[in-house]
């Protein structure tokens, strides 16, 4: 399961741990000189939206992971009960765990937390602020590994077709491995991308 926020949280701690190396890097590696010039009050509001949306994604990923573990181990998980258990005394408890409980009570077999109407609406309403914060962070050179990873996951999850489709074309370019076109998934084709080489096998094609 693509639990990207868990991974990025771990990597962020690893990066934080190499303090001496980062101090040395700060003397040699330059970032943008851009200064924030927008509406600070609005931006603070956007930060709250970005944090809220990212937290929703983190829980959605967590339940995705538990779902797959349940399938592999033939468990019957009470997701609504799990949400309440966290709220009762775990370090990750938060107010909307009650909303998660409601979602899984309504539909114990909910495929993804993001499919529940409450969370679909919440992420949709937070999206503009979320994108603004991540965009500003990139322009200002401020790392937001978990928040930006959450947005990347959301954008990837909501698309039926991903840029990863281009990997087939790239493999065909450098190795004539053939690829499927979106307008005809039943047929594998090879393209002479460079104007030389032609319709050849992957063992002889030279890009």
The 8 nearest C-alpha neighbors of each residue, nearest first, counted from 0:
[[1, 2, 64, 63, 67, 60, 3, 61],
 [2, 0, 3, 60, 152, 64, 4, 63],
 [3, 1, 60, 4, 0, 5, 6, 61],
 [2, 4, 6, 1, 5, 7, 148, 149],
 [3, 5, 7, 145, 6, 2, 8, 57],
 [6, 4, 8, 3, 7, 2, 9, 57],
 [5, 7, 3, 9, 4, 8, 10, 2],
 [8, 6, 10, 4, 9, 5, 145, 11],
 [7, 9, 11, 5, 6, 10, 4, 145],
 [10, 8, 12, 6, 7, 11, 5, 13],
 [9, 11, 13, 7, 12, 8, 14, 6],
 [12, 10, 14, 8, 13, 9, 7, 15],
 [11, 13, 15, 9, 10, 14, 16, 8],
 [12, 14, 10, 16, 11, 15, 9, 17],
 [15, 13, 11, 16, 12, 17, 10, 18],
 [14, 16, 12, 13, 17, 11, 18, 21],
 [15, 17, 13, 14, 18, 12, 19, 11],
 [18, 16, 20, 15, 14, 19, 21, 13],
 [17, 19, 21, 20, 16, 15, 22, 14],
 [20, 18, 22, 21, 17, 23, 16, 24],
 [19, 21, 23, 22, 18, 17, 24, 25],
 [22, 20, 24, 18, 23, 19, 25, 17],
 [21, 23, 25, 19, 20, 24, 18, 26],
 [22, 24, 20, 21, 25, 26, 19, 27],
 [25, 23, 21, 27, 26, 22, 28, 20],
 [24, 26, 22, 23, 27, 28, 21, 29],
 [27, 25, 24, 23, 28, 22, 29, 21],
 [28, 26, 24, 25, 29, 23, 22, 21],
 [29, 27, 24, 25, 26, 30, 23, 21],
 [28, 30, 27, 31, 25, 26, 32, 24],
 [29, 31, 140, 32, 28, 139, 33, 141],
 [32, 30, 33, 140, 139, 29, 138, 34],
 [31, 33, 34, 30, 139, 140, 29, 138],
 [32, 34, 31, 139, 35, 138, 140, 36],
 [35, 33, 36, 32, 139, 31, 138, 37],
 [34, 36, 37, 33, 139, 135, 39, 38],
 [37, 35, 34, 38, 39, 33, 135, 42],
 [36, 38, 35, 39, 42, 41, 40, 34],
 [37, 39, 41, 40, 42, 36, 43, 35],
 [40, 38, 42, 41, 37, 43, 36, 44],
 [41, 39, 43, 42, 38, 44, 45, 37],
 [42, 40, 44, 38, 43, 39, 45, 37],
 [41, 43, 45, 39, 44, 40, 38, 46],
 [42, 44, 46, 40, 45, 41, 39, 47],
 [43, 45, 41, 47, 42, 46, 40, 48],
 [46, 44, 128, 42, 48, 43, 47, 49],
 [47, 45, 49, 43, 48, 44, 50, 132],
 [46, 48, 50, 44, 45, 49, 51, 43],
 [49, 47, 125, 45, 51, 46, 50, 128],
 [50, 48, 129, 46, 52, 47, 51, 53],
 [49, 51, 53, 47, 48, 52, 46, 54],
 [52, 50, 48, 54, 49, 53, 47, 55],
 [53, 51, 55, 49, 122, 54, 50, 48],
 [54, 52, 56, 50, 55, 51, 149, 146],
 [55, 53, 57, 51, 56, 52, 50, 58],
 [54, 56, 52, 58, 53, 57, 59, 51],
 [55, 57, 59, 53, 54, 58, 60, 149],
 [58, 56, 54, 60, 55, 59, 4, 61],
 [57, 59, 61, 55, 60, 56, 62, 54],
 [60, 58, 56, 112, 62, 61, 57, 55],
 [61, 59, 63, 57, 2, 58, 62, 56],
 [62, 60, 58, 64, 63, 59, 57, 65],
 [61, 63, 65, 59, 64, 60, 66, 58],
 [64, 62, 60, 66, 61, 65, 59, 67],
 [63, 65, 61, 62, 67, 66, 0, 60],
 [64, 66, 68, 62, 67, 63, 69, 61],
 [67, 65, 63, 69, 64, 68, 62, 70],
 [66, 68, 70, 69, 64, 65, 71, 63],
 [67, 69, 65, 71, 70, 66, 72, 64],
 [68, 70, 74, 66, 72, 67, 73, 71],
 [69, 71, 67, 73, 68, 72, 66, 74],
 [72, 70, 68, 69, 73, 67, 74, 66],
 [71, 73, 69, 74, 70, 68, 67, 75],
 [74, 72, 70, 69, 71, 75, 68, 76],
 [75, 73, 69, 72, 76, 70, 68, 71],
 [74, 76, 69, 77, 73, 70, 72, 78],
 [77, 75, 78, 74, 69, 66, 81, 65],
 [76, 78, 80, 79, 81, 75, 107, 103],
 [79, 77, 81, 80, 76, 103, 82, 107],
 [80, 78, 100, 103, 82, 81, 77, 104],
 [79, 81, 83, 77, 78, 82, 84, 100],
 [80, 82, 78, 84, 83, 79, 77, 85],
 [83, 81, 79, 85, 80, 84, 96, 100],
 [84, 82, 86, 80, 85, 81, 87, 79],
 [85, 83, 81, 87, 86, 82, 80, 88],
 [86, 84, 89, 82, 92, 83, 87, 88],
 [85, 87, 92, 83, 84, 88, 89, 96],
 [88, 86, 84, 85, 83, 89, 92, 82],
 [87, 89, 86, 85, 90, 92, 84, 91],
 [90, 88, 85, 91, 92, 86, 87, 84],
 [89, 91, 92, 88, 85, 86, 93, 87],
 [92, 90, 89, 93, 85, 86, 88, 96],
 [93, 91, 86, 85, 89, 90, 88, 96],
 [94, 92, 95, 96, 86, 91, 97, 85],
 [93, 95, 96, 97, 92, 86, 98, 99],
 [96, 94, 98, 97, 93, 99, 100, 92],
 [97, 95, 99, 98, 94, 82, 93, 100],
 [96, 98, 95, 100, 99, 94, 101, 83],
 [99, 97, 95, 101, 96, 100, 102, 117],
 [100, 98, 96, 102, 97, 101, 103, 95],
 [99, 101, 79, 97, 98, 103, 102, 82],
 [100, 102, 104, 98, 99, 103, 105, 97],
 [103, 101, 99, 105, 100, 104, 115, 98],
 [104, 102, 107, 106, 79, 105, 100, 101],
 [103, 105, 101, 106, 102, 107, 79, 100],
 [106, 104, 102, 103, 101, 107, 109, 100],
 [105, 107, 103, 109, 108, 104, 102, 101],
 [108, 106, 103, 104, 109, 105, 78, 77],
 [109, 107, 106, 110, 103, 111, 78, 105],
 [110, 108, 106, 111, 107, 103, 112, 114],
 [111, 109, 108, 112, 114, 63, 66, 113],
 [112, 110, 113, 114, 109, 59, 63, 115],
 [111, 113, 59, 114, 115, 109, 118, 110],
 [112, 114, 119, 111, 118, 115, 59, 116],
 [115, 113, 112, 111, 119, 116, 118, 110],
 [114, 116, 113, 118, 117, 112, 119, 102],
 [117, 115, 119, 118, 120, 114, 113, 102],
 [118, 116, 120, 115, 119, 121, 98, 102],
 [119, 117, 121, 120, 113, 115, 116, 122],
 [120, 118, 116, 113, 122, 121, 117, 115],
 [119, 121, 123, 118, 117, 122, 116, 124],
 [122, 120, 118, 124, 123, 119, 117, 125],
 [121, 123, 125, 52, 124, 119, 120, 126],
 [122, 124, 120, 126, 121, 125, 119, 127],
 [123, 125, 121, 122, 126, 120, 127, 48],
 [126, 124, 48, 122, 123, 128, 127, 129],
 [125, 127, 129, 123, 128, 124, 122, 130],
 [128, 126, 130, 129, 125, 131, 124, 45],
 [127, 129, 45, 131, 130, 126, 125, 48],
 [130, 128, 49, 126, 132, 127, 131, 48],
 [129, 131, 127, 133, 128, 132, 134, 126],
 [130, 132, 128, 134, 129, 133, 135, 127],
 [133, 131, 135, 129, 134, 130, 136, 46],
 [132, 134, 136, 130, 135, 131, 147, 137],
 [135, 133, 131, 137, 136, 132, 130, 138],
 [136, 134, 138, 132, 137, 133, 139, 131],
 [135, 137, 141, 133, 139, 134, 138, 140],
 [136, 138, 140, 134, 135, 139, 141, 133],
 [139, 137, 135, 136, 140, 134, 31, 33],
 [140, 138, 136, 137, 141, 33, 135, 31],
 [139, 141, 137, 138, 136, 31, 30, 142],
 [140, 142, 136, 139, 137, 143, 138, 135],
 [143, 141, 144, 140, 136, 137, 147, 139],
 [142, 144, 146, 147, 145, 141, 136, 133],
 [145, 143, 147, 146, 148, 142, 7, 11],
 [146, 144, 148, 4, 147, 7, 143, 149],
 [147, 145, 149, 148, 143, 53, 144, 150],
 [146, 148, 150, 149, 144, 145, 143, 133],
 [147, 149, 151, 145, 150, 146, 144, 152],
 [150, 148, 146, 152, 147, 151, 53, 145],
 [149, 151, 153, 147, 152, 148, 154, 146],
 [150, 152, 148, 154, 153, 149, 155, 147],
 [153, 151, 155, 149, 150, 154, 156, 148],
 [154, 152, 150, 156, 155, 151, 157, 149],
 [155, 153, 151, 157, 152, 156, 150, 158],
 [154, 156, 152, 153, 158, 157, 151, 161],
 [155, 157, 153, 154, 158, 152, 159, 151],
 [156, 158, 154, 155, 153, 159, 152, 160],
 [159, 157, 160, 155, 156, 161, 154, 153],
 [158, 160, 161, 157, 156, 155, 154, 162],
 [161, 159, 158, 162, 164, 163, 155, 157],
 [160, 162, 163, 164, 158, 159, 155, 165],
 [163, 161, 164, 165, 160, 166, 155, 158],
 [164, 162, 161, 165, 166, 167, 160, 168],
 [165, 163, 162, 166, 161, 167, 160, 168],
 [164, 166, 168, 163, 167, 162, 169, 161],
 [167, 165, 169, 164, 168, 163, 170, 162],
 [166, 168, 170, 178, 165, 169, 164, 171],
 [167, 169, 171, 165, 166, 170, 178, 172],
 [170, 168, 166, 172, 171, 167, 165, 173],
 [171, 169, 167, 172, 168, 173, 174, 176],
 [170, 172, 175, 176, 177, 168, 174, 169],
 [173, 171, 169, 170, 174, 175, 192, 168],
 [172, 174, 170, 206, 171, 175, 169, 205],
 [173, 175, 201, 171, 176, 170, 172, 204],
 [176, 174, 171, 201, 177, 172, 200, 189],
 [175, 177, 171, 174, 201, 170, 178, 189],
 [178, 176, 189, 171, 188, 175, 187, 179],
 [179, 177, 187, 167, 188, 168, 189, 171],
 [178, 180, 187, 184, 186, 188, 181, 183],
 [181, 179, 183, 182, 184, 178, 186, 187],
 [180, 182, 183, 184, 179, 164, 160, 185],
 [181, 183, 180, 184, 179, 185, 186, 187],
 [184, 182, 180, 181, 185, 186, 179, 187],
 [183, 185, 179, 186, 180, 181, 182, 187],
 [186, 184, 183, 187, 179, 180, 182, 181],
 [185, 187, 184, 183, 179, 188, 180, 178],
 [186, 188, 179, 178, 177, 185, 189, 184],
 [189, 187, 177, 178, 179, 186, 190, 180],
 [188, 190, 177, 175, 171, 178, 198, 191],
 [191, 189, 192, 188, 171, 198, 172, 177],
 [190, 192, 197, 194, 193, 195, 196, 198],
 [193, 191, 190, 194, 172, 195, 206, 197],
 [194, 192, 195, 191, 206, 196, 172, 197],
 [195, 193, 191, 192, 196, 197, 190, 206],
 [196, 194, 193, 197, 191, 192, 206, 205],
 [195, 197, 204, 205, 191, 199, 198, 194],
 [198, 196, 191, 195, 199, 194, 190, 204],
 [197, 199, 191, 189, 196, 200, 190, 175],
 [200, 198, 197, 204, 203, 201, 196, 175],
 [199, 201, 202, 203, 204, 175, 198, 176],
 [200, 202, 175, 174, 204, 203, 176, 199],
 [201, 203, 200, 204, 174, 199, 175, 205],
 [204, 202, 201, 200, 205, 199, 174, 196],
 [203, 205, 201, 199, 196, 200, 202, 174],
 [206, 204, 196, 203, 173, 174, 195, 201],
 [205, 173, 204, 172, 193, 196, 174, 195]]
